[in-house]
Amino acid sequence: MSSHSVKARARHPDPVTFAREQHQVNHILFELINHPQAGFTFALIAGEAVNAKDRKPLFTGHVSDDMPEQLHQLASRIEELQKKRLVEDGPPRSPAVK
């Protein structure tokens, strides 16, 4: 059973043997757990969901050795696209400015 599940959170809201780390990335919440028995796991959660029932993990899994490099590559690509957009479109303007 996943330590990220709603039932696990209800049973152990403040676990002693491991900590839940949470990192907000836009509207997705990444939760990391280094569990003594289950190992290093992650969950993707709809962090800005209006209803609590919708804030359950969308996906959980074990952190693989390749994952940090894959996330670095994704972050680099997002930065490239943002820079390209700045060059082509100029800096973003406030919606209130016409």
BADRENKOL-381630 format. One record per residue: residue in three letters; x, y, z of N, C-alpha, C in turn. Coordinates in nm, 2 decimals. Layout:
<rs>
   baba      nxx      nyy      nzz     caxx     cayy     cazz      cxx      cyy      czz
    ALA        X        Y        Z        X        Y        Z        X        Y        Z
...
</rs>
This chain:
<rs>
   baba      nxx      nyy      nzz     caxx     cayy     cazz      cxx      cyy      czz
    MET     0.08    -0.12     0.00     0.00     0.00     0.00     0.09     0.12     0.00
    SER     0.05     0.22    -0.07     0.12     0.35    -0.08     0.11     0.43     0.04
    SER     0.22     0.49     0.08     0.22     0.58     0.19     0.17     0.72     0.15
    HIS     0.14     0.74     0.02     0.08     0.86    -0.03    -0.07     0.86    -0.03
    SER    -0.13     0.75    -0.01    -0.28     0.74    -0.02    -0.35     0.82     0.08
    VAL    -0.48     0.85     0.06    -0.56     0.92     0.15    -0.58     0.84     0.28
    LYS    -0.60     0.71     0.27    -0.61     0.63     0.39    -0.48     0.62     0.47
    ALA    -0.37     0.62     0.41    -0.24     0.62     0.48    -0.22     0.75     0.55
    ARG    -0.26     0.86     0.49    -0.25     0.99     0.55    -0.35     1.00     0.67
    ALA    -0.46     0.94     0.66    -0.56     0.95     0.77    -0.51     0.86     0.89
    ARG    -0.45     0.75     0.86    -0.39     0.66     0.96    -0.27     0.72     1.03
    HIS    -0.18     0.78     0.95    -0.06     0.83     1.00    -0.04     0.98     0.95
    PRO    -0.11     1.07     1.01    -0.10     1.21     0.96     0.04     1.27     0.98
    ASP     0.11     1.23     1.09     0.24     1.28     1.12     0.33     1.16     1.15
    PRO     0.38     1.09     1.04     0.46     0.97     1.06     0.59     1.00     1.13
    VAL     0.64     0.90     1.20     0.76     0.91     1.28     0.88     0.86     1.20
    THR     0.86     0.75     1.13     0.98     0.68     1.06     1.01     0.75     0.93
    PHE     0.93     0.84     0.87     0.96     0.90     0.75     0.89     1.04     0.74
    ALA     0.94     1.12     0.65     0.88     1.25     0.63     0.82     1.26     0.49
    ARG     0.71     1.34     0.48     0.66     1.37     0.35     0.71     1.50     0.31
    GLU     0.78     1.51     0.20     0.83     1.64     0.15     0.73     1.68     0.03
    GLN     0.69     1.80     0.03     0.60     1.85    -0.07     0.66     1.97    -0.15
    HIS     0.65     1.96    -0.28     0.71     2.06    -0.37     0.60     2.10    -0.47
    GLN     0.56     2.23    -0.46     0.46     2.27    -0.56     0.52     2.32    -0.69
    VAL     0.47     2.27    -0.80     0.51     2.31    -0.93     0.39     2.34    -1.01
    ASN     0.36     2.47    -1.02     0.24     2.53    -1.08     0.12     2.46    -1.01
    HIS     0.03     2.39    -1.07    -0.08     2.34    -1.01    -0.07     2.19    -0.96
    ILE     0.05     2.13    -0.98     0.08     2.00    -0.94     0.17     2.00    -0.82
    LEU     0.13     1.91    -0.72     0.21     1.90    -0.60     0.29     1.77    -0.61
    PHE     0.42     1.78    -0.60     0.51     1.66    -0.60     0.53     1.62    -0.45
    GLU     0.50     1.50    -0.41     0.53     1.46    -0.28     0.63     1.35    -0.28
    LEU     0.73     1.36    -0.20     0.84     1.26    -0.19     0.85     1.20    -0.05
    ILE     0.87     1.07    -0.05     0.88     1.00     0.08     1.00     0.90     0.06
    ASN     1.09     0.90     0.16     1.20     0.81     0.17     1.16     0.71     0.29
    HIS     1.08     0.61     0.25     1.03     0.52     0.35     1.13     0.41     0.38
    PRO     1.14     0.38     0.52     1.24     0.27     0.55     1.22     0.14     0.49
    GLN     1.09     0.10     0.47     1.06    -0.03     0.41     1.04    -0.02     0.26
    ALA     0.96     0.07     0.22     0.91     0.08     0.08     1.02     0.15    -0.01
    GLY     1.11     0.23     0.04     1.21     0.30    -0.04     1.17     0.44    -0.07
    PHE     1.23     0.49    -0.17     1.21     0.63    -0.22     1.10     0.64    -0.32
    THR     0.99     0.70    -0.28     0.87     0.71    -0.37     0.83     0.85    -0.39
    PHE     0.74     0.87    -0.49     0.69     1.00    -0.52     0.54     0.99    -0.56
    ALA     0.47     1.10    -0.54     0.33     1.11    -0.59     0.31     1.24    -0.66
    LEU     0.22     1.24    -0.76     0.18     1.36    -0.82     0.03     1.38    -0.78
    ILE     0.01     1.50    -0.73    -0.12     1.53    -0.67    -0.17     1.66    -0.73
    ALA    -0.30     1.67    -0.75    -0.36     1.79    -0.80    -0.37     1.89    -0.68
    GLY    -0.26     1.97    -0.66    -0.25     2.05    -0.54    -0.35     2.16    -0.53
    GLU    -0.40     2.21    -0.64    -0.49     2.32    -0.63    -0.64     2.28    -0.65
    ALA    -0.67     2.15    -0.64    -0.80     2.10    -0.65    -0.89     2.17    -0.54
    VAL    -1.01     2.21    -0.58    -1.10     2.27    -0.49    -1.15     2.18    -0.38
    ASN    -1.19     2.06    -0.42    -1.24     1.96    -0.32    -1.13     1.87    -0.27
    ALA    -1.14     1.85    -0.14    -1.03     1.76    -0.08    -1.03     1.62    -0.14
    LYS    -1.15     1.57    -0.18    -1.15     1.44    -0.25    -1.07     1.43    -0.38
    ASP    -1.05     1.54    -0.44    -0.98     1.55    -0.57    -0.83     1.57    -0.55
    ARG    -0.79     1.58    -0.42    -0.64     1.61    -0.39    -0.57     1.48    -0.36
    LYS    -0.63     1.36    -0.40    -0.56     1.24    -0.38    -0.46     1.22    -0.49
    PRO    -0.36     1.13    -0.47    -0.25     1.12    -0.57    -0.31     1.07    -0.71
    LEU    -0.27     1.14    -0.81    -0.30     1.10    -0.95    -0.21     0.99    -1.00
    PHE    -0.09     0.98    -0.94     0.01     0.88    -0.98     0.11     0.87    -0.87
    THR     0.15     0.75    -0.84     0.26     0.72    -0.75     0.36     0.62    -0.81
    GLY     0.48     0.62    -0.76     0.57     0.53    -0.81     0.71     0.54    -0.73
    HIS     0.80     0.45    -0.76     0.93     0.46    -0.70     1.02     0.55    -0.79
    VAL     1.10     0.62    -0.72     1.20     0.71    -0.79     1.31     0.63    -0.85
    SER     1.33     0.64    -0.98     1.43     0.56    -1.05     1.56     0.64    -1.05
    ASP     1.67     0.57    -1.08     1.80     0.64    -1.08     1.81     0.74    -1.20
    ASP     1.73     0.72    -1.30     1.73     0.82    -1.42     1.64     0.94    -1.39
    MET     1.56     0.94    -1.29     1.46     1.04    -1.28     1.52     1.18    -1.26
    PRO     1.62     1.20    -1.17     1.68     1.34    -1.16     1.72     1.40    -1.29
    GLU     1.79     1.32    -1.37     1.84     1.37    -1.50     1.72     1.40    -1.60
    GLN     1.62     1.31    -1.60     1.50     1.34    -1.68     1.43     1.47    -1.64
    LEU     1.42     1.49    -1.51     1.36     1.62    -1.46     1.45     1.74    -1.50
    HIS     1.58     1.73    -1.49     1.67     1.83    -1.54     1.65     1.86    -1.68
    GLN     1.64     1.76    -1.77     1.62     1.78    -1.91     1.48     1.85    -1.94
    LEU     1.38     1.81    -1.86     1.25     1.88    -1.88     1.26     2.03    -1.84
    ALA     1.33     2.05    -1.73     1.34     2.19    -1.68     1.42     2.28    -1.78
    SER     1.53     2.22    -1.84     1.61     2.29    -1.94     1.52     2.32    -2.07
    ARG     1.44     2.22    -2.11     1.36     2.24    -2.22     1.25     2.35    -2.20
    ILE     1.19     2.36    -2.08     1.10     2.46    -2.05     1.17     2.60    -2.05
    GLU     1.29     2.61    -2.00     1.36     2.73    -2.00     1.39     2.78    -2.14
    GLU     1.43     2.68    -2.23     1.46     2.71    -2.37     1.33     2.77    -2.44
    LEU     1.22     2.71    -2.41     1.09     2.75    -2.48     1.05     2.89    -2.42
    GLN     1.08     2.92    -2.29     1.04     3.05    -2.24     1.13     3.16    -2.30
    LYS     1.26     3.13    -2.31     1.35     3.22    -2.37     1.32     3.25    -2.52
    LYS     1.28     3.15    -2.59     1.24     3.16    -2.73     1.12     3.25    -2.74
    ARG     1.02     3.23    -2.65     0.90     3.31    -2.65     0.93     3.46    -2.62
    LEU     1.02     3.48    -2.53     1.06     3.62    -2.50     1.12     3.69    -2.62
    VAL     1.21     3.62    -2.69     1.27     3.68    -2.81     1.16     3.70    -2.92
    GLU     1.07     3.61    -2.94     0.97     3.63    -3.04     0.86     3.72    -3.01
    ASP     0.81     3.72    -2.88     0.70     3.80    -2.84     0.73     3.92    -2.75
    GLY     0.85     3.92    -2.70     0.88     4.03    -2.61     0.83     3.99    -2.47
    PRO     0.86     4.07    -2.37     0.83     4.03    -2.23     0.68     4.03    -2.21
    PRO     0.63     3.94    -2.12     0.48     3.93    -2.10     0.43     4.06    -2.04
    ARG     0.31     4.10    -2.09     0.24     4.22    -2.03     0.13     4.18    -1.94
    SER     0.10     4.27    -1.85     0.00     4.25    -1.75    -0.14     4.25    -1.83
    PRO    -0.23     4.16    -1.79    -0.36     4.16    -1.86    -0.43     4.29    -1.85
    ALA    -0.41     4.37    -1.75    -0.47     4.50    -1.74    -0.42     4.61    -1.84
    VAL    -0.30     4.59    -1.89    -0.24     4.68    -1.98    -0.30     4.66    -2.12
    LYS    -0.34     4.76    -2.19    -0.40     4.75    -2.32    -0.32     4.84    -2.42
</rs>
